[in-house]
Amino acid sequence: MKGKENETLDVLGRVCPYPLVLTKKAMEKLGSGQILKVKCDAPASAEDSIPKFCEKQGYALQVEKVGDGAWELYIKKP
């Protein structure tokens, strides 16, 4: 999925619940098969709330740790 994203959402510096709320809004705008890249540095969002949201919605998710305390999440809408 990496490198094929249609949109990028930068939530660096934002704490819960903002990364999840903004991710939900961004995913609503995407069409089927499109990919959202989320740049995040909130551990609770990257490792817990966003993955749980994706699982519940049936979205494919790829999480990649980039550097110290930052993640890139790739979320694909079915």
CYANA upper distance limits for C-alpha pairs under 8 A (distance plus 0.5 A):
  1 MET  CA      5 GLU  CA      7.53
  1 MET  CA     35 ILE  CA      7.93
  1 MET  CA     62 GLN  CA      7.88
  1 MET  CA     74 TYR  CA      7.07
  1 MET  CA     76 LYS  CA      8.31
  2 LYS  CA     74 TYR  CA      7.20
  4 LYS  CA     35 ILE  CA      7.51
  5 GLU  CA     34 GLN  CA      7.58
  5 GLU  CA     35 ILE  CA      5.12
  5 GLU  CA     36 LEU  CA      6.02
  5 GLU  CA     37 LYS  CA      6.44
  5 GLU  CA     74 TYR  CA      7.94
  6 ASN  CA     34 GLN  CA      6.55
  6 ASN  CA     35 ILE  CA      5.85
  6 ASN  CA     36 LEU  CA      6.55
  6 ASN  CA     37 LYS  CA      8.33
  7 GLU  CA     35 ILE  CA      7.25
  7 GLU  CA     36 LEU  CA      5.51
  7 GLU  CA     37 LYS  CA      6.73
  8 THR  CA     36 LEU  CA      6.28
  8 THR  CA     37 LYS  CA      5.13
  8 THR  CA     38 VAL  CA      6.40
  8 THR  CA     39 LYS  CA      8.07
  9 LEU  CA     23 THR  CA      7.89
  9 LEU  CA     26 ALA  CA      8.11
  9 LEU  CA     36 LEU  CA      7.71
  9 LEU  CA     37 LYS  CA      6.57
  9 LEU  CA     38 VAL  CA      5.24
  9 LEU  CA     39 LYS  CA      6.71
 10 ASP  CA     38 VAL  CA      6.42
 10 ASP  CA     39 LYS  CA      5.30
 10 ASP  CA     40 CYS  CA      7.19
 11 VAL  CA     18 TYR  CA      8.28
 11 VAL  CA     19 PRO  CA      6.20
 11 VAL  CA     38 VAL  CA      7.60
 11 VAL  CA     39 LYS  CA      6.36
 11 VAL  CA     40 CYS  CA      5.75
 11 VAL  CA     41 ASP  CA      8.01
 12 LEU  CA     39 LYS  CA      6.70
 12 LEU  CA     40 CYS  CA      5.38
 12 LEU  CA     41 ASP  CA      5.84
 12 LEU  CA     42 ALA  CA      8.06
 13 GLY  CA     40 CYS  CA      8.18
 13 GLY  CA     41 ASP  CA      7.00
 13 GLY  CA     42 ALA  CA      7.97
 14 ARG  CA     18 TYR  CA      6.69
 14 ARG  CA     19 PRO  CA      6.91
 14 ARG  CA     40 CYS  CA      8.43
 14 ARG  CA     41 ASP  CA      8.23
 14 ARG  CA     42 ALA  CA      7.57
 15 VAL  CA     19 PRO  CA      7.17
 15 VAL  CA     42 ALA  CA      6.39
 15 VAL  CA     45 SER  CA      8.41
 16 CYS  CA     20 LEU  CA      7.58
 16 CYS  CA     42 ALA  CA      7.81
 16 CYS  CA     44 ALA  CA      7.80
 16 CYS  CA     45 SER  CA      7.00
 17 PRO  CA     21 VAL  CA      6.68
 17 PRO  CA     45 SER  CA      8.19
 18 TYR  CA     22 LEU  CA      6.42
 19 PRO  CA     23 THR  CA      6.49
 19 PRO  CA     40 CYS  CA      7.81
 19 PRO  CA     42 ALA  CA      8.43
 19 PRO  CA     45 SER  CA      6.94
 19 PRO  CA     50 ILE  CA      8.46
 20 LEU  CA     24 LYS  CA      6.65
 20 LEU  CA     45 SER  CA      7.05
 20 LEU  CA     49 SER  CA      7.19
 20 LEU  CA     50 ILE  CA      6.24
 21 VAL  CA     25 LYS  CA      6.92
 22 LEU  CA     26 ALA  CA      6.64
 23 THR  CA     27 MET  CA      6.60
 23 THR  CA     38 VAL  CA      7.91
 23 THR  CA     50 ILE  CA      8.31
 24 LYS  CA     28 GLU  CA      6.84
 25 LYS  CA     29 LYS  CA      7.40
 26 ALA  CA     30 LEU  CA      7.37
 26 ALA  CA     36 LEU  CA      8.15
 27 MET  CA     36 LEU  CA      7.55
 27 MET  CA     77 LYS  CA      7.89
 30 LEU  CA     34 GLN  CA      6.54
 30 LEU  CA     35 ILE  CA      8.16
 30 LEU  CA     36 LEU  CA      8.45
 30 LEU  CA     77 LYS  CA      7.86
 31 GLY  CA     77 LYS  CA      7.60
 32 SER  CA     77 LYS  CA      5.91
 32 SER  CA     78 PRO  CA      5.88
 33 GLY  CA     76 LYS  CA      6.68
 33 GLY  CA     77 LYS  CA      5.70
 33 GLY  CA     78 PRO  CA      5.83
 34 GLN  CA     76 LYS  CA      6.25
 34 GLN  CA     77 LYS  CA      6.20
 34 GLN  CA     78 PRO  CA      8.42
 35 ILE  CA     74 TYR  CA      7.02
 35 ILE  CA     75 ILE  CA      5.96
 35 ILE  CA     76 LYS  CA      4.88
 35 ILE  CA     77 LYS  CA      6.94
 36 LEU  CA     73 LEU  CA      8.41
 36 LEU  CA     74 TYR  CA      6.18
 36 LEU  CA     75 ILE  CA      5.67
 36 LEU  CA     76 LYS  CA      6.99
 37 LYS  CA     72 GLU  CA      7.10
 37 LYS  CA     73 LEU  CA      6.08
 37 LYS  CA     74 TYR  CA      5.12
 37 LYS  CA     75 ILE  CA      7.00
 38 VAL  CA     71 TRP  CA      8.48
 38 VAL  CA     72 GLU  CA      6.05
 38 VAL  CA     73 LEU  CA      5.47
 38 VAL  CA     74 TYR  CA      6.95
 38 VAL  CA     75 ILE  CA      8.46
 39 LYS  CA     70 ALA  CA      7.95
 39 LYS  CA     71 TRP  CA      6.49
 39 LYS  CA     72 GLU  CA      5.26
 39 LYS  CA     73 LEU  CA      7.12
 40 CYS  CA     45 SER  CA      8.18
 40 CYS  CA     46 ALA  CA      7.04
 40 CYS  CA     70 ALA  CA      6.29
 40 CYS  CA     71 TRP  CA      5.75
 40 CYS  CA     72 GLU  CA      6.80
 40 CYS  CA     73 LEU  CA      8.22
 41 ASP  CA     46 ALA  CA      7.85
 41 ASP  CA     69 GLY  CA      6.23
 41 ASP  CA     70 ALA  CA      4.75
 41 ASP  CA     71 TRP  CA      6.55
 42 ALA  CA     46 ALA  CA      6.68
 42 ALA  CA     69 GLY  CA      8.20
 42 ALA  CA     70 ALA  CA      7.91
 43 PRO  CA     47 GLU  CA      6.24
 43 PRO  CA     48 ASP  CA      8.20
 43 PRO  CA     69 GLY  CA      7.78
 43 PRO  CA     70 ALA  CA      8.41
 44 ALA  CA     48 ASP  CA      5.78
 44 ALA  CA     49 SER  CA      6.92
 45 SER  CA     49 SER  CA      5.37
 45 SER  CA     50 ILE  CA      5.95
 45 SER  CA     51 PRO  CA      8.44
 46 ALA  CA     50 ILE  CA      6.48
 46 ALA  CA     51 PRO  CA      7.53
 46 ALA  CA     63 VAL  CA      8.21
 46 ALA  CA     71 TRP  CA      7.11
 46 ALA  CA     73 LEU  CA      7.85
 47 GLU  CA     51 PRO  CA      6.96
 48 ASP  CA     52 LYS  CA      6.57
 49 SER  CA     53 PHE  CA      6.61
 50 ILE  CA     54 CYS  CA      6.67
 51 PRO  CA     55 GLU  CA      6.67
 51 PRO  CA     61 LEU  CA      7.62
 52 LYS  CA     56 LYS  CA      6.69
 53 PHE  CA     57 GLN  CA      6.70
 54 CYS  CA     58 GLY  CA      6.41
 54 CYS  CA     59 TYR  CA      5.33
 54 CYS  CA     60 ALA  CA      7.40
 54 CYS  CA     61 LEU  CA      7.26
 54 CYS  CA     75 ILE  CA      8.00
 55 GLU  CA     59 TYR  CA      6.67
 55 GLU  CA     60 ALA  CA      8.18
 58 GLY  CA     77 LYS  CA      8.42
 58 GLY  CA     78 PRO  CA      7.75
 59 TYR  CA     75 ILE  CA      6.84
 59 TYR  CA     76 LYS  CA      6.08
 59 TYR  CA     77 LYS  CA      5.75
 59 TYR  CA     78 PRO  CA      6.62
 60 ALA  CA     75 ILE  CA      6.17
 60 ALA  CA     76 LYS  CA      5.52
 60 ALA  CA     77 LYS  CA      7.36
 60 ALA  CA     78 PRO  CA      7.96
 61 LEU  CA     73 LEU  CA      7.43
 61 LEU  CA     74 TYR  CA      6.14
 61 LEU  CA     75 ILE  CA      5.17
 61 LEU  CA     76 LYS  CA      7.00
 62 GLN  CA     73 LEU  CA      6.23
 62 GLN  CA     74 TYR  CA      5.52
 62 GLN  CA     75 ILE  CA      7.11
 63 VAL  CA     71 TRP  CA      7.37
 63 VAL  CA     72 GLU  CA      6.49
 63 VAL  CA     73 LEU  CA      5.03
 63 VAL  CA     74 TYR  CA      6.90
 64 GLU  CA     71 TRP  CA      6.06
 64 GLU  CA     72 GLU  CA      5.70
 64 GLU  CA     73 LEU  CA      6.75
 65 LYS  CA     69 GLY  CA      8.08
 65 LYS  CA     70 ALA  CA      6.50
 65 LYS  CA     71 TRP  CA      4.89
 65 LYS  CA     72 GLU  CA      6.89
 66 VAL  CA     70 ALA  CA      5.89
 66 VAL  CA     71 TRP  CA      5.76
 66 VAL  CA     72 GLU  CA      7.25
 67 GLY  CA     71 TRP  CA      8.31
